[in-house]
Amino acid sequence: MPQTPGSPIREPLARVYRAVRSRWLALRGLPLIRFVRASQLRRLSPLAGGRQRGGPVIRYYWERFLDRHRTDVRGRCLEIGTDRTIRHYGGPSVSGVDVMDVAPREAVTLVADLSRADGVAAGSYDCFVVPFTMHLIYDVEAALHHAVRILTPGGVLLVNFPCVDYYFPRGLDMGTGRPLFVHWWFTPIQVQNLLRRVGLESADFTLVADGNLFARVAYQVNMPIEELTAVERDHQDEGHPLLISVRIVKPATWAGRRPEYRDPWLPDVTPVDWDPVTGHYPRT
């Protein structure tokens, strides 16, 4: 018969696990152990060949940001690529969920390119979540314009802008019908200028830049968030941001004009297939 969480068998095991984990975390903080751990950063390829052994550092910052703004996930919601964020952070106040992507597949309910989303009606959504997408869009100003346009007045856009990431030299094939390329790595001043160009004022958005030098290096070499100390993880260094997260509230008087569209030049290459094991690091 399965044991319940409060059963006499599972509670002692849980206490043992917590005690062992506490001792292990304390050991990792010892100077010698910390030195050995840091030595793994002296390398030319990602740890574990790119296989994810825990939570990515950059996603820790994004999930912390989302947790602060979970009450914004309400009403009719839209998310890029998946509905996982809305399902996780939304609650009974979510009345409907759509998923946008550039190609049809099982989870997608709205097939559209965000940078060319003229066919999506203005004022359609109360919340729009755009995770880890803007650096893959060449015409990012047009994408931001449409992201704001399709919100209801007072609707909220939760969007992030990576400051550094792995570059896809041959493009990445994720089954969307076109290769993905990293077009941008962002800085806070760059993002602020983009927001102003699409008709927003300082009072319309909140921008948070998370990260520090060690967090950036740890993310680049594929060190999981679980291996960072609280200081390494949470120290904020304005000179070494890793992720910019932005909360935008569409003003009732917003009248942003659609920018002139720009199309990228793309190399004629065979893209690398997305690998569910190594993620965006190609197998070697």
C-alpha positions as CSV (number, residue, x, y, z in Angstrom):
1,M,0.0,0.0,0.0
2,P,1.5,3.4,-0.9
3,Q,2.7,5.5,2.0
4,T,1.3,9.0,2.5
5,P,3.6,12.0,2.9
6,G,3.1,12.0,6.6
7,S,3.6,8.3,7.1
8,P,6.1,6.9,9.7
9,I,8.3,5.5,6.9
10,R,8.7,8.6,4.7
11,E,9.2,11.2,7.5
12,P,12.5,9.7,8.9
13,L,13.8,9.3,5.3
14,A,13.0,13.0,4.6
15,R,14.9,14.0,7.8
16,V,17.9,12.0,6.8
17,Y,17.9,13.5,3.3
18,R,17.7,17.0,4.7
19,A,20.5,16.3,7.2
20,V,22.8,14.8,4.5
21,R,22.0,17.6,2.1
22,S,22.8,20.2,4.8
23,R,26.1,18.6,5.5
24,W,27.0,18.3,1.8
25,L,26.2,22.0,1.2
26,A,28.4,22.9,4.2
27,L,31.2,20.8,2.8
28,R,30.9,22.5,-0.6
29,G,31.5,25.8,1.2
30,L,34.9,24.8,2.5
31,P,37.8,26.7,0.9
32,L,39.5,23.6,-0.6
33,I,36.3,22.2,-2.0
34,R,35.4,25.6,-3.4
35,F,38.8,25.8,-5.1
36,V,38.4,22.3,-6.6
37,R,34.9,23.2,-7.8
38,A,36.1,26.4,-9.4
39,S,38.9,24.6,-11.2
40,Q,36.3,22.9,-13.5
41,L,35.7,26.3,-15.1
42,R,39.2,26.1,-16.7
43,R,38.0,24.3,-19.8
44,L,37.2,24.7,-23.6
45,S,33.9,22.8,-23.7
46,P,30.8,22.7,-21.5
47,L,30.5,20.5,-18.5
48,A,29.0,17.0,-19.1
49,G,29.1,17.6,-22.8
50,G,26.1,20.0,-22.5
51,R,23.8,17.5,-20.8
52,Q,21.7,19.3,-18.2
53,R,22.5,18.0,-14.7
54,G,20.2,20.5,-12.8
55,G,18.6,23.8,-13.3
56,P,20.2,26.3,-15.7
57,V,21.4,29.5,-13.9
58,I,19.5,31.7,-16.4
59,R,16.2,30.0,-15.7
60,Y,16.6,30.4,-12.0
61,Y,16.5,34.2,-12.6
62,W,13.5,34.0,-14.9
63,E,11.5,31.7,-12.6
64,R,12.2,34.0,-9.6
65,F,11.0,36.9,-11.7
66,L,7.8,35.0,-12.7
67,D,7.1,34.1,-9.1
68,R,7.1,37.8,-8.1
69,H,4.6,38.5,-10.9
70,R,2.4,35.4,-10.8
71,T,-0.7,37.5,-10.1
72,D,-0.3,39.0,-13.6
73,V,-1.0,35.5,-15.2
74,R,-4.7,35.9,-15.4
75,G,-7.6,36.2,-17.8
76,R,-6.9,35.2,-21.4
77,C,-3.3,34.3,-21.7
78,L,-0.8,33.6,-24.5
79,E,2.6,32.1,-24.4
80,I,5.3,31.4,-27.0
81,G,6.1,27.8,-27.8
82,T,4.4,26.1,-24.8
83,D,1.9,26.8,-22.1
84,R,4.1,25.5,-19.2
85,T,4.6,29.0,-17.6
86,I,0.9,29.8,-17.7
87,R,-0.1,26.4,-16.3
88,H,2.5,26.7,-13.5
89,Y,2.1,30.3,-12.4
90,G,-1.6,30.9,-13.4
91,G,-4.5,29.8,-11.2
92,P,-8.3,30.0,-11.3
93,S,-8.1,33.5,-12.7
94,V,-6.9,32.2,-16.0
95,S,-9.9,32.0,-18.3
96,G,-8.2,30.8,-21.5
97,V,-4.7,29.7,-22.8
98,D,-3.2,30.0,-26.3
99,V,0.2,28.9,-27.5
100,M,1.9,30.8,-30.4
101,D,4.6,29.4,-32.6
102,V,5.7,29.9,-36.2
103,A,4.8,26.3,-37.2
104,P,1.8,24.1,-36.4
105,R,2.2,21.3,-33.9
106,E,0.2,19.6,-31.3
107,A,0.4,22.2,-28.5
108,V,0.1,25.3,-30.8
109,T,-3.2,27.0,-31.1
110,L,-2.0,30.2,-32.8
111,V,0.4,29.9,-35.8
112,A,2.1,33.2,-36.2
113,D,5.5,34.9,-36.4
114,L,5.5,37.4,-33.6
115,S,7.5,39.9,-35.7
116,R,4.8,39.7,-38.4
117,A,1.7,39.1,-36.3
118,D,-0.6,41.6,-38.1
119,G,-3.2,38.9,-38.3
120,V,-3.6,38.6,-34.5
121,A,-6.3,41.1,-33.4
122,A,-5.3,43.9,-31.1
123,G,-6.5,43.8,-27.5
124,S,-6.8,40.0,-27.5
125,Y,-4.9,38.9,-24.4
126,D,-4.7,40.0,-20.7
127,C,-1.3,38.4,-20.3
128,F,1.4,37.4,-22.7
129,V,4.5,35.4,-21.7
130,V,7.5,35.5,-24.0
131,P,10.4,33.5,-22.6
132,F,13.8,33.1,-24.2
133,T,12.6,34.2,-27.7
134,M,13.7,37.8,-28.4
135,H,17.3,37.0,-29.0
136,L,16.2,34.6,-31.8
137,I,14.1,37.3,-33.6
138,Y,15.9,39.5,-36.0
139,D,13.2,42.2,-36.2
140,V,12.9,42.5,-32.4
141,E,11.3,45.9,-32.6
142,A,8.5,44.6,-34.7
143,A,8.1,41.7,-32.3
144,L,7.8,44.0,-29.3
145,H,5.3,46.2,-31.1
146,H,3.0,43.3,-31.8
147,A,3.5,41.8,-28.3
148,V,2.2,45.1,-26.8
149,R,-0.5,45.6,-29.5
150,I,-2.3,42.3,-28.9
151,L,-2.6,43.0,-25.2
152,T,-5.8,44.5,-23.7
153,P,-5.4,47.9,-22.1
154,G,-3.8,47.2,-18.7
155,G,-2.7,43.8,-19.9
156,V,0.8,42.5,-18.9
157,L,3.7,41.4,-21.0
158,L,6.3,39.3,-19.2
159,V,9.4,39.0,-21.5
160,N,13.1,38.3,-21.1
161,F,16.2,39.3,-23.0
162,P,19.3,37.1,-22.6
163,C,22.6,39.1,-22.2
164,V,24.8,36.1,-23.2
165,D,24.1,32.6,-24.5
166,Y,25.4,29.9,-26.7
167,Y,25.7,30.9,-30.3
168,F,24.3,28.6,-33.0
169,P,27.0,28.9,-35.7
170,R,25.0,26.7,-38.1
171,G,21.6,27.5,-36.9
172,L,19.3,25.2,-34.8
173,D,16.5,23.1,-36.2
174,M,13.7,22.8,-33.6
175,G,11.1,21.5,-36.0
176,T,9.6,24.9,-36.7
177,G,10.2,24.8,-40.4
178,R,13.1,27.3,-40.3
179,P,16.5,27.3,-38.6
180,L,16.9,29.5,-35.5
181,F,19.8,31.8,-35.2
182,V,20.9,34.0,-32.3
183,H,20.6,37.5,-33.6
184,W,21.1,39.5,-30.4
185,W,22.7,39.5,-27.0
186,F,21.1,42.4,-25.1
187,T,22.2,45.1,-22.6
188,P,19.8,47.0,-20.3
189,I,20.2,50.3,-22.1
190,Q,19.5,48.6,-25.5
191,V,16.3,47.0,-24.1
192,Q,15.1,50.4,-22.6
193,N,15.6,52.0,-26.0
194,L,13.7,49.3,-27.7
195,L,10.8,49.7,-25.3
196,R,10.7,53.5,-25.9
197,R,10.8,53.0,-29.6
198,V,7.6,51.0,-29.4
199,G,5.8,53.8,-27.6
200,L,6.3,53.0,-24.0
201,E,7.3,55.3,-21.1
202,S,9.3,54.6,-18.0
203,A,6.1,54.3,-16.0
204,D,4.8,51.5,-18.3
205,F,7.5,48.9,-17.5
206,T,9.8,47.5,-14.8
207,L,13.2,46.1,-15.9
208,V,15.3,43.8,-13.8
209,A,18.9,42.8,-14.8
210,D,20.0,39.7,-12.9
211,G,23.5,38.1,-12.8
212,N,27.1,38.6,-12.0
213,L,30.5,37.6,-13.4
214,F,30.5,34.1,-11.8
215,A,26.9,33.4,-12.8
216,R,27.6,34.3,-16.4
217,V,30.6,32.0,-16.5
218,A,28.8,29.2,-14.7
219,Y,25.9,29.4,-17.2
220,Q,28.3,29.4,-20.1
221,V,30.1,26.2,-19.0
222,N,26.8,24.5,-18.1
223,M,27.2,24.5,-14.3
224,P,23.8,24.0,-12.7
225,I,22.2,26.5,-10.3
226,E,22.4,23.8,-7.5
227,E,26.2,24.1,-7.5
228,L,26.3,27.8,-6.9
229,T,26.3,29.3,-3.4
230,A,23.6,31.8,-2.4
231,V,26.1,34.6,-2.8
232,E,27.3,33.4,-6.2
233,R,23.7,33.0,-7.3
234,D,22.1,36.2,-6.0
235,H,24.9,38.8,-6.0
236,Q,23.9,41.5,-8.5
237,D,26.6,43.0,-10.6
238,E,25.3,45.7,-13.0
239,G,28.4,45.3,-15.2
240,H,27.8,41.6,-15.8
241,P,24.1,40.9,-16.3
242,L,23.0,37.5,-17.5
243,L,19.3,38.0,-18.0
244,I,17.0,41.0,-18.4
245,S,13.4,40.4,-17.4
246,V,10.8,43.0,-18.1
247,R,7.2,43.5,-16.9
248,I,5.2,45.8,-19.3
249,V,1.7,47.1,-18.5
250,K,0.0,48.3,-21.7
251,P,-1.2,51.9,-21.1
252,A,-4.8,52.7,-22.1
253,T,-3.5,55.5,-24.3
254,W,-0.9,53.4,-26.1
255,A,-0.7,54.3,-29.8
256,G,2.5,52.7,-30.9
257,R,3.1,52.8,-34.7
258,R,4.1,49.6,-36.5
259,P,7.8,49.9,-37.4
260,E,9.1,49.4,-40.9
261,Y,9.7,45.7,-41.2
262,R,13.3,44.4,-41.6
263,D,14.2,41.0,-42.9
264,P,17.6,39.3,-42.1
265,W,20.2,37.8,-44.3
266,L,20.6,34.2,-43.4
267,P,23.5,31.9,-44.3
268,D,22.9,28.9,-46.5
269,V,23.8,26.2,-44.0
270,T,22.4,22.9,-42.8
271,P,21.2,23.6,-39.2
272,V,22.0,21.3,-36.3
273,D,19.0,19.3,-35.0
274,W,17.7,20.1,-31.5
275,D,19.0,17.4,-29.1
276,P,16.7,16.6,-26.1
277,V,19.8,15.4,-24.2
278,T,22.3,18.2,-24.8
279,G,19.8,21.0,-25.6
280,H,21.4,23.8,-27.6
281,Y,24.9,22.3,-27.4
282,P,25.3,20.0,-30.5
283,R,26.6,16.5,-30.0
284,T,30.3,16.1,-30.8
